[in-house]
């Protein structure tokens, strides 16, 4: 076989590998948000309370957080291709079981299984693409991978709302079947197996400590808002348990001969800064998506399907940015791209601080596209530069930590914005209610015009409802402003990143067998 034919064959193999891992990535990323809009329908089918049905989301998030750090050990012990394929099979089967669930306990159990098998999918897809493409094409490869990671959670509510409205909530799980089958076939045919290290010992104690820390921390975030945070003994105990377990985990990691997570990962400056950066990106990525649907439904009167359609262009903006980044990666310093992305994201959040309950759908689409563009210009260059100096044999474990930090950032971001929203609603209501006095000229004119009938209980209730509506609107705007400042606070991290040499010697890839 001549050189041209060999190059053509390798190019086709890379294309099919990219498609396969993209399907696996999209499948897992969709499931982080696709079930959210179907919760009320599930609640009716299962006869569950509002608090009970949230376990459908919590069980998946907790399981994925706990088992994601296992990715490095499993791939070293059993081979990356084998772990990847079994993860796809397990995730797809668990998805089908979720669709057939007849009780709350069943769907929570199946969602736990989904989280366990889905934990490896995103980090493994990232590691496979980094090893499939040469160093100079890593920017383009991460742009393709980022489409699934970033667009999946954004399009999830739209797709979930459409399936639930026109079919049944069970289809938000059944839709994973074609993705899973095609991904498995592609992985089996085109991905090469990596060598295994049978001598690596499983650090059960380290894994147990990290699992307790992550599980308790996630429980604290999920239960905090409903239990009034640290006024609750349960939340205090979960916080103490998470902190103590994490401290013991760190002590064990840096003193053990064979720790669960290799400490050498943290000697890489770019990777360390990247972990902090991706945590901040995670905060903004899903926190906005957690705020906009209730803002549009409760204050603007949008039906659930229309909410999904109006939010979908945000994902289009991200895709456009990632395509552009793939072309710019070899010509423009990644740090400049990240700076541009942060400024775009902050600008979109600043625009959102001027929202009112009377804005048009175009205003939401416009800010969504700008924010999607910003996140796309952050995510891909950040991923590329974070792994640019990390040795190839550490990529599996590094990718798992990278995804874990993004997920933790998203969990914290959602908890913080929802808690701050509730707090500001109460404070704003109290402040606005202080203006409802007999001496208020505007109120007196409104009463004289017949807008409010202050002499009847119904009129007082209507006035209170309007005060509550305005207090909620202000609270959303204050949340958007807080996220804008968080985004701008990330800018100084850019100076800590180091751009690798333009034409470095290619990092040795995993020797692989067919």
DRENVO-910010 format. One line per 8 residues: number of its first residue (from 1); their letters; for each residue y, z, x of C-alpha. Coordinates in Angstrom, 1 decimal. Layout:
! DRENVO-910010
NUM	A	Y Z X  ...
//
This chain:
! DRENVO-910010
1	XXXXXXXX	0.0 0.0 0.0  3.4 -1.0 1.5  6.4 1.3 1.7  8.2 -0.3 -1.3  5.1 0.1 -3.6  4.6 3.7 -2.5  8.3 4.5 -3.1  8.0 2.9 -6.6
9	XXXXXXXX	4.9 4.9 -7.4  6.5 8.2 -6.2  9.7 7.4 -8.3  7.5 6.9 -11.4  5.7 10.1 -10.7  9.0 12.0 -10.4  10.2 10.6 -13.7  7.0 11.7 -15.6
17	XXXXXXXX	7.2 15.1 -14.0  10.8 15.5 -15.0  10.0 14.5 -18.6  7.1 16.9 -18.8  8.9 20.0 -17.4  11.9 19.1 -19.6  9.8 19.2 -22.7  8.4 22.7 -21.6
25	XXXXXXXX	11.9 23.9 -20.9  13.4 22.7 -24.2  10.5 24.2 -26.1  11.0 27.6 -24.6  14.9 27.5 -24.7  14.9 26.4 -28.3  12.9 29.4 -29.3  15.5 31.9 -28.0
33	XXXXXXXX	17.8 31.0 -30.9  15.9 28.7 -33.4  14.4 31.6 -35.4  17.8 33.4 -35.9  18.9 31.5 -38.9  15.5 31.7 -40.5  15.4 35.6 -40.4  16.6 36.1 -44.0
41	XXXXXXXX	13.9 33.8 -45.3  11.2 35.5 -43.2  12.5 38.8 -44.5  11.8 37.8 -48.1  8.4 36.4 -47.3  7.3 39.5 -45.3  9.0 42.1 -47.6  10.7 43.6 -44.6
49	XXXXXXXX	14.0 45.5 -44.3  17.0 44.1 -42.3  16.2 46.4 -39.3  12.4 45.6 -39.4  12.9 41.8 -39.4  15.0 41.9 -36.2  11.8 42.8 -34.4  10.9 39.1 -34.7
57	XXXXXXXX	13.7 38.5 -32.2  13.4 41.7 -30.2  9.7 41.4 -29.5  10.1 37.9 -28.0  13.0 38.9 -25.9  11.4 42.1 -24.5  8.1 40.4 -23.7  9.8 37.5 -21.9
65	XXXXXXXX	12.0 39.9 -19.9  9.0 42.0 -18.8  6.7 39.2 -17.9  9.2 36.8 -16.3  9.2 38.6 -12.9  5.4 38.1 -12.8  5.9 34.3 -12.2  6.0 34.6 -8.4
73	XXXXXXXX	2.8 36.6 -8.1  0.9 34.5 -10.6  1.8 31.2 -8.9  0.9 32.5 -5.4  -2.4 33.9 -6.7  -3.6 31.1 -9.0  -1.5 28.0 -8.2  1.7 26.9 -9.9
81	XXXXXXXX	0.2 23.9 -11.8  -2.6 26.1 -13.3  -0.2 28.8 -14.4  2.3 26.3 -15.8  -0.4 24.5 -17.9  -1.9 27.8 -19.3  1.6 29.0 -20.1  2.2 25.9 -22.1
89	XXXXXXXX	-1.1 26.2 -23.9  -0.5 29.9 -24.7  3.0 29.4 -25.9  2.0 26.5 -28.2  -0.9 28.4 -29.7  1.3 31.5 -30.2  3.9 29.3 -31.9  1.3 28.0 -34.4
97	XXXXXXXX	0.1 31.5 -35.1  3.7 32.6 -35.8  3.9 29.8 -38.4  0.8 31.1 -40.1  1.7 34.8 -40.1  1.4 36.6 -43.4  2.8 40.0 -42.5  5.5 41.5 -40.4
105	XXXXXXXX	3.0 43.1 -38.0  1.3 39.7 -37.4  4.5 37.7 -36.7  5.8 40.5 -34.3  2.4 40.4 -32.5  2.5 36.6 -32.2  6.1 36.6 -31.1  5.1 39.1 -28.3
113	XXXXXXXX	2.5 36.6 -27.2  5.1 33.8 -27.3  7.3 35.8 -25.1  4.5 36.6 -22.6  3.5 33.0 -22.2  7.0 31.6 -22.4  8.3 33.8 -19.7  7.1 31.5 -16.9
121	XXXXXXXX	8.1 28.2 -18.4  11.8 28.0 -17.4  11.5 29.3 -13.9  8.4 27.2 -13.2  10.1 24.1 -14.5  13.0 24.8 -12.2  10.8 25.3 -9.2  8.7 22.2 -9.9
129	XXXXXXXX	11.8 20.0 -10.0  13.3 21.5 -6.8  10.0 20.7 -5.0  9.6 17.3 -6.5  13.0 15.9 -5.5  14.4 15.8 -1.9  17.3 18.1 -1.0  20.0 15.4 -1.5
137	XXXXXXXX	18.9 14.9 -5.1  18.7 18.6 -6.1  22.1 18.3 -7.9  20.8 15.5 -10.2  17.5 17.3 -10.7  19.2 20.5 -11.7  21.4 18.6 -14.1  18.4 17.3 -15.9
145	XXXXXXXX	16.8 20.8 -16.0  20.1 22.3 -17.1  20.2 20.1 -20.2  17.1 21.9 -21.6  18.1 25.4 -20.5  21.7 25.1 -21.8  21.4 22.8 -24.8  18.3 24.3 -26.2
153	XXXXXXXX	19.9 27.6 -27.3  23.0 25.8 -28.5  21.0 23.3 -30.7  18.5 26.0 -31.8  20.5 27.3 -34.8  21.3 23.8 -36.0  17.7 22.7 -35.9  16.5 26.0 -37.3
161	XXXXXXXX	18.9 25.9 -40.1  18.0 22.3 -41.0  14.2 23.0 -40.9  14.6 26.2 -43.0  16.8 24.5 -45.6  14.8 21.4 -46.2  11.3 22.4 -45.3  10.2 26.0 -44.6
169	XXXXXXXX	11.0 28.7 -42.1  7.4 28.2 -40.7  8.5 24.8 -39.3  10.8 26.5 -36.7  7.5 27.4 -35.0  5.3 24.4 -35.9  7.8 22.1 -34.3  6.7 23.3 -30.9
177	XXXXXXXX	3.3 21.6 -31.3  4.3 18.0 -30.2  6.5 19.4 -27.4  3.6 21.5 -26.1  1.0 18.7 -26.3  3.2 16.2 -24.5  4.2 18.7 -21.8  0.6 19.7 -21.1
185	XXXXXXXX	-0.5 16.1 -20.8  2.3 15.3 -18.4  1.7 18.4 -16.3  -2.1 17.7 -16.1  -1.5 14.0 -15.0  1.4 14.2 -12.6  2.1 17.6 -11.2  0.4 18.6 -8.0
193	XXXXXXXX	-1.1 22.0 -7.4  0.4 24.3 -4.8  -1.7 26.3 -2.3  -2.7 29.8 -3.3  -2.5 33.0 -1.5  -5.6 35.1 -2.4  -4.6 37.8 0.0  -1.5 38.8 -2.0
201	XXXXXXXX	-2.0 42.1 -3.7  -0.7 42.8 -7.1  1.8 45.7 -7.0  0.8 47.4 -10.3  3.1 50.3 -9.7  6.2 48.1 -9.1  5.4 45.9 -12.1  5.0 49.0 -14.3
209	XXXXXXXX	8.3 50.5 -13.2  10.2 47.2 -13.7  8.5 46.7 -17.1  9.6 50.2 -18.2  13.1 49.6 -17.0  13.5 46.2 -18.7  11.8 47.3 -21.9  13.8 50.5 -22.3
217	XXXXXXXX	17.1 48.6 -21.4  16.4 45.9 -23.9  15.6 48.5 -26.6  18.8 50.3 -25.8  20.8 47.1 -26.3  19.0 46.1 -29.5  19.1 49.5 -31.2  22.5 50.7 -29.8
225	XXXXXXXX	24.7 49.1 -32.5  22.7 50.3 -35.5  22.4 53.9 -34.0  26.0 54.3 -32.9  25.1 53.9 -29.2  25.3 57.1 -27.1  25.8 59.3 -30.2  22.1 58.7 -30.8
233	XXXXXXXX	19.5 60.7 -28.9  17.1 57.7 -28.9  19.6 55.4 -27.2  20.5 58.1 -24.6  16.8 58.5 -23.8  16.3 54.8 -23.5  19.3 54.5 -21.1  18.0 57.4 -19.0
241	XXXXXXXX	14.5 56.0 -18.9  15.8 52.5 -17.9  18.1 53.9 -15.2  15.4 56.2 -13.7  12.7 53.5 -13.8  15.0 50.9 -12.1  16.0 53.4 -9.4  12.3 54.1 -8.6
249	XXXXXXXX	11.6 50.4 -8.7  14.3 49.7 -6.1  13.1 52.5 -3.9  9.5 51.3 -4.1  10.5 47.7 -3.5  12.3 48.4 -0.2  9.6 50.8 1.1  6.3 49.3 0.1
257	XXXXXXXX	4.3 47.0 2.3  3.5 44.5 -0.5  6.1 45.0 -3.2  6.1 43.3 -6.6  9.3 41.3 -5.6  9.8 40.3 -2.0  13.0 42.0 -0.5  13.5 39.0 1.7
265	XXXXXXXX	14.9 37.1 -1.3  18.0 39.4 -1.2  18.8 38.4 2.4  20.1 35.0 1.2  23.8 35.3 0.5  24.1 32.3 -1.8  21.1 33.5 -3.9  22.6 37.0 -4.2
273	XXXXXXXX	26.0 35.7 -5.3  24.2 33.2 -7.6  22.3 36.1 -9.4  25.6 37.8 -10.1  27.2 34.6 -11.2  24.4 33.5 -13.5  24.6 37.0 -15.1  28.2 36.3 -16.0
281	XXXXXXXX	27.4 32.9 -17.3  24.7 34.4 -19.5  27.2 36.8 -21.0  29.5 33.9 -22.2  26.7 31.4 -23.0  25.1 33.1 -26.0  27.8 35.7 -26.9  30.0 32.9 -28.3
289	XXXXXXXX	27.1 31.5 -30.2  26.5 35.0 -31.7  30.1 35.3 -32.9  30.8 31.8 -34.3  28.1 31.6 -37.1  29.2 34.8 -38.8  32.8 33.9 -38.4  32.3 30.6 -40.1
297	XXXXXXXX	30.0 31.9 -42.8  31.7 35.2 -43.7  35.4 34.3 -43.2  35.4 30.5 -43.7  32.6 30.1 -46.3  30.5 27.6 -44.4  26.8 27.2 -45.6  24.2 27.7 -42.9
305	XXXXXXXX	23.4 23.9 -42.4  27.1 23.0 -42.0  27.4 25.8 -39.4  24.7 24.2 -37.3  26.3 20.7 -37.6  29.8 22.0 -36.5  28.3 23.9 -33.5  26.1 21.1 -32.3
313	XXXXXXXX	28.9 19.2 -30.5  29.1 22.1 -28.1  25.7 21.0 -26.8  26.9 17.4 -26.5  29.8 18.6 -24.3  27.3 20.4 -22.0  25.1 17.3 -21.8  28.1 15.1 -20.9
321	XXXXXXXX	29.1 17.6 -18.2  25.6 17.7 -16.7  25.4 13.9 -16.5  28.8 13.9 -14.7  27.7 16.7 -12.4  24.6 14.8 -11.5  26.7 11.9 -10.3  29.3 14.1 -8.5
329	XXXXXXXX	26.9 16.4 -6.8  26.8 14.4 -3.5  30.5 13.8 -3.4  32.3 16.9 -4.7  31.9 20.4 -3.3  29.9 22.5 -5.7  32.5 25.3 -5.5  35.2 23.0 -6.8
337	XXXXXXXX	33.0 22.0 -9.7  32.3 25.6 -10.6  36.0 26.5 -10.5  36.8 23.6 -12.8  34.0 24.7 -15.2  35.3 28.3 -15.3  38.8 27.2 -16.0  37.7 24.8 -18.8
345	XXXXXXXX	35.6 27.6 -20.3  38.5 30.1 -20.1  40.8 27.6 -21.6  38.5 27.0 -24.6  38.2 30.7 -25.2  42.0 31.0 -25.0  42.3 28.3 -27.7  39.8 30.3 -29.8
353	XXXXXXXX	42.1 33.3 -29.7  44.4 31.3 -32.0  41.8 30.8 -34.7  42.5 31.7 -38.3  40.2 31.8 -41.3  42.0 28.6 -42.4  41.3 26.4 -39.4  39.5 23.1 -39.8
361	XXXXXXXX	36.0 22.2 -38.6  37.6 19.9 -36.1  39.2 22.9 -34.3  35.8 24.5 -33.9  34.3 21.2 -32.7  37.1 20.6 -30.2  36.9 24.0 -28.6  33.1 23.8 -28.6
369	XXXXXXXX	33.1 20.5 -26.8  35.6 21.9 -24.2  33.5 25.0 -23.7  30.3 23.0 -23.4  31.9 20.8 -20.7  33.0 24.0 -18.9  29.5 25.6 -19.0  27.9 22.3 -17.8
377	XXXXXXXX	30.2 22.2 -14.8  29.3 25.8 -14.0  25.6 25.9 -14.5  24.3 22.9 -12.5  26.4 23.3 -9.3  25.7 27.1 -9.4  22.0 26.6 -9.7  22.0 24.0 -6.9
385	XXXXXXXX	24.1 26.0 -4.4  22.2 29.2 -5.2  18.9 27.7 -4.1  20.3 25.5 -1.4  19.5 28.0 1.4  16.5 29.6 -0.1  13.2 28.7 1.6  10.8 26.6 -0.5
393	XXXXXXXX	8.1 29.2 -0.5  10.4 31.7 -2.2  11.5 29.3 -5.0  8.9 30.4 -7.6  10.0 34.0 -7.4  13.6 33.2 -7.0  13.6 31.0 -10.1  12.1 33.8 -12.1
401	XXXXXXXX	14.8 36.2 -11.0  17.5 33.6 -11.6  16.3 33.1 -15.2  15.8 36.8 -15.7  19.4 37.6 -14.7  20.7 34.9 -17.1  18.6 36.4 -20.0  19.8 40.0 -19.2
409	XXXXXXXX	23.4 38.7 -19.1  22.9 37.1 -22.5  21.4 40.3 -24.0  24.2 42.4 -22.7  26.8 39.9 -23.7  25.6 39.8 -27.3  25.4 43.6 -27.6  28.8 44.1 -26.1
417	XXXXXXXX	30.6 41.5 -28.3  28.9 42.7 -31.5  29.7 46.3 -30.7  33.3 45.5 -29.8  33.6 43.4 -33.0  32.6 46.4 -35.2  34.8 48.8 -33.3  37.9 46.5 -33.5
425	XXXXXXXX	37.2 45.8 -37.2  37.5 49.5 -38.0  40.6 49.9 -35.7  42.3 46.9 -37.2  41.6 47.9 -40.7  43.1 51.3 -40.1  46.2 49.8 -38.5  46.7 47.2 -41.3
433	XXXXXXXX	46.1 49.7 -44.0  49.1 51.7 -42.6  51.4 48.9 -43.8  50.1 49.2 -47.4  52.9 51.4 -48.7  55.2 51.3 -51.7  58.1 50.5 -49.4  56.5 47.3 -48.1
441	XXXXXXXX	58.7 44.5 -49.3  56.1 41.7 -48.9  53.5 43.7 -50.9  56.1 44.5 -53.6  56.9 40.8 -53.9  53.2 39.9 -54.1  52.6 42.4 -56.9  55.6 41.0 -58.8
449	XXXXXXXX	54.3 37.5 -58.4  51.0 38.6 -59.9  49.0 38.1 -56.7  47.8 41.7 -56.7  47.6 44.1 -59.6  48.2 47.4 -57.9  47.9 49.5 -61.1  44.2 48.6 -61.6
457	XXXXXXXX	41.1 49.5 -59.5  40.2 45.8 -59.4  43.6 45.0 -57.9  43.3 47.7 -55.3  39.8 46.5 -54.4  41.1 42.9 -54.0  43.9 44.1 -51.8  41.4 46.1 -49.7
465	XXXXXXXX	39.1 43.0 -49.4  42.0 41.0 -48.0  42.9 43.7 -45.5  39.2 43.8 -44.4  39.2 40.0 -44.1  42.3 40.0 -41.9  41.0 42.9 -39.8  37.7 41.0 -39.2
473	XXXXXXXX	39.7 37.9 -38.2  41.7 39.8 -35.7  38.5 41.4 -34.3  36.9 38.0 -33.6  40.0 36.9 -31.8  40.0 40.0 -29.7  36.4 39.4 -28.8  37.2 35.8 -27.7
481	XXXXXXXX	40.1 37.2 -25.6  37.7 39.7 -23.9  35.3 36.9 -23.0  38.1 34.8 -21.6  39.0 37.6 -19.2  35.3 38.0 -18.3  35.2 34.3 -17.4  38.4 34.5 -15.3
489	XXXXXXXX	37.0 37.6 -13.5  34.2 35.5 -12.2  36.5 33.3 -10.2  36.6 35.5 -7.0  32.9 35.1 -6.6  33.3 31.5 -5.7  34.8 32.4 -2.2  31.5 34.2 -1.4
497	XXXXXXXX	29.4 31.0 -1.8  28.7 28.9 1.2  28.1 25.2 1.0  25.2 24.0 3.1  25.6 21.2 5.6  26.0 17.8 4.1  22.8 16.3 5.6  20.6 19.2 6.5
505	XXXXXXXX	17.1 18.8 7.7  15.0 18.7 4.5  13.5 22.1 3.7  9.7 22.0 4.0  8.2 21.7 0.6  5.0 23.3 -0.6  2.0 21.4 0.8  0.3 20.3 -2.4
513	XX	-3.0 18.7 -3.3  -3.8 16.4 -6.2
//
